[in-house]
Amino acid sequence: MEPTEGNILSGSYWLTRGLYMNTRGQPDGIVKAFVDYVMSDDMKGFIREDGYIPTSGVSD
C-alpha cells in the first residue's frame, strides 16, 4: 500500500499520526481562537509546506 494522500485520508494506509489538542473542557476565549485558526482553511497551505496532510475536521 502506497502512502498517498488518498490512501491516508481513506484509512487504507494505516501508518498515520493524528494531532491532538487537549484542553480542560471546551476551549473558549483565546484558546478557542487558536484551535479554530489551526483547524482553519488558512492553515492548510502551511500544513502542506511542512509535509503533513491537512484534514477537513476533528473527531470528538
N, C-alpha and C positions, 0 to 999 in steps of 0.2 A: 504494500500500500504506500503510495507516494504521499508526502506531507504537503499536499497542495492546499490552497485556501479553501476550496470547495470541500475537500475531504475532512479538513479540520472542522469547518463550520457544521458539516452534516453529522459529525461524530464518528465517521468511518475511520479516521486516523486518530488513534486513542492517546497518543503521547502529547498531551497539551497541559497547560497550567493556567488556571484562572487567576484573576486579580481580585483580591478580597479587600474591601474597605470596611473595617469593623468600627462601629460606633456604639456608644452606650444609648440604646433606644433609637428612635427615629431621629436622623440628623435634622437640625434646624439652624437657622442663622447662617453664620459664615461657613460652618461645616457643610450644611446642605448646599450652599452656593458652590463650594469647592467640588463636592461629589457630582453635582449637576454639571459643572463645567468639564470635569474629567470624562464624564459619560456623554458629553455633547458631540454633535457632528463636527464642531470646530476643532476638536482634538484628534479626529480620525487621521488627518494628514501627519501630525506629529507621531502618532502611534505607529503608523506605517513606516515613517522615516527611521524609527528605531528598530524596525524588523519584526514588529508584532502585528497581529491581525485584530482590527477593531471588531467589536460585536455590536449588535443593534440594541442591546439592553442588558438588564441584570436579572438574575433569578433570586428569589427570596430564600 
